[in-house]
Amino acid sequence: MTTSQAGSVKLANGSSIPAIGLGTWQAPPSEVEGAVATALREGYRHIDCALIYKNEAEVGEGIRQSGIPREEIFITSKLWNSFHPNAVESLNRSLKDLGTDYLDLYLVHWPVRLVPNESSELLPVNADGTRAIDRDWDMGKTWAQMEDILASGKVKAIGVCNWSIPYLEQLKKGWRSKPLVNQVELHPHLPQHELVEWCKKEGILVEAYSPLGGAGGPILSDPDVVSIAEKHNVSPANVLISYHVNQGVVPLVKSTSPSRLKSNLQTVSLDESDMKKLNRLSSQPGKAKRYNTPLFGWDLGFDDWYGPPKKEH
Ligand SMILES: NC(=O)c1ccc[n+]([C@@H]2O[C@H](COP(=O)([O-])OP(=O)(O)OC[C@H]3O[C@@H](n4cnc5c(N)ncnc54)[C@H](OP(=O)(O)O)[C@@H]3O)[C@@H](O)[C@H]2O)c1
């Protein structure tokens, strides 16, 4: 059975977050305004943005063009890596570009500080071409600023992205307000069961990015996903989106195509055997895969904190 209303889920502070979000990464500025306006008219009420996507001004235009009142829309943005010592500056830029005076959710984009230099403000590199990373930066200092931002009322909730369990454990030692959300890459080829369980136990909502495996993602043609889609008479994308909605994880799905924007809102009730199959997919040989490799690279030591994709059951 399909339903066009995925509803909403609760954050630990009692507020609601719409169960499916619209992704805006790699949505070209020339297309994203129209896509956001179309999405809002189709029923989306949750938009996932970030300063580094370099399209927040156009997203803001799309919101205004839709005619949907600001207070009916859940807007997320993210503190970019080169602003860790000055989180408010990153926030203010996003607020200005989006044309709003508050965010519903503000996330730390990566537990990685990049040091701006003459090569670039947002993606600086060293003379030898490697990313200019400050490996000694204390993420507790970033989080303390996020807590101050929350207290200022400019954002209604704060959280993180791409935080592994060891990083969360470390953050927990000093947090005054816990992160309400951890946004990570999540799909049947990278289900991160352990991390999802940890977050659930702590009352941290998990958001799934790249739920379709990103642009050209091979999960959409995975034979098991396709067979479940045929069984329910829906598209593979509907199965992958429903996989999260069925377990209280919030998927963020990017599209700029009017027809896909509409069809991606359809969810289906997956049964136990479907969920079992999807949960075990990454344990099949060659299936476990991370599709999002940030420009600052796993080769620069990120496996140490985030871990390479591994087989999970
Ligand atoms: N926090 C982070 O570090 C982080 C990292 C990555 C992503 N994100 C967030 O998560 C969002 C989603 O992730 P993503 O953009 O990587 O990937 P995604 O949503 O998994 O996949 C997007 C791709 O799938 C296509 N698509 C959409 N609907 C489809 C359908 N029904 N059938 C076939 N193809 C379809 C889109 O093309 P069309 O546009 O042509 O439809 C696009 O190429 C991002 O936009 C961003 O907001 C956050």
The ligand as a Gaussian input file, in Angstrom:
#p B3LYP/6-31G(d) Opt

LIG

0 1
 N       25.645000      16.267000       5.618000
 C       26.348000      15.855000       4.604000
 O       27.577000      15.726000       4.669000
 C       25.641000      15.503000       3.327000
 C       26.340000      14.822000       2.324000
 C       25.640000      14.491000       1.166000
 C       24.305000      14.839000       1.034000
 N       23.654000      15.525000       2.019000
 C       22.229000      15.929000       1.886000
 O       21.465000      14.800000       1.492000
 C       20.792000      15.097000       0.261000
 C       20.588000      13.843000      -0.579000
 O       21.790000      13.208000      -0.889000
 P       22.417000      13.198000      -2.373000
 O       22.055000      14.444000      -3.060000
 O       23.839000      12.823000      -2.229000
 O       21.791000      11.944000      -3.076000
 P       20.372000      11.208000      -3.297000
 O       19.242000      12.035000      -2.818000
 O       20.574000       9.834000      -2.758000
 O       20.356000      11.093000      -4.878000
 C       20.185000      12.201000      -5.702000
 C       20.300000      11.724000      -7.144000
 O       19.245000      10.805000      -7.443000
 C       18.459000      11.303000      -8.534000
 N       17.064000      10.946000      -8.230000
 C       16.192000      11.559000      -7.403000
 N       15.020000      10.911000      -7.371000
 C       15.138000       9.836000      -8.187000
 C       14.260000       8.795000      -8.559000
 N       13.025000       8.713000      -8.083000
 N       14.723000       7.853000      -9.432000
 C       15.981000       7.941000      -9.943000
 N       16.864000       8.907000      -9.610000
 C       16.451000       9.851000      -8.738000
 C       18.702000      12.797000      -8.574000
 O       18.579000      13.283000      -9.886000
 P       17.449000      14.396000     -10.290000
 O       17.738000      15.643000      -9.506000
 O       17.688000      14.576000     -11.748000
 O       16.120000      13.775000      -9.979000
 C       20.169000      12.860000      -8.120000
 O       21.043000      12.603000      -9.205000
 C       21.710000      16.140000      -0.391000
 O       21.099000      16.808000      -1.473000
 C       22.037000      16.992000       0.808000
 O       20.948000      17.849000       1.112000
 C       24.302000      15.848000       3.173000

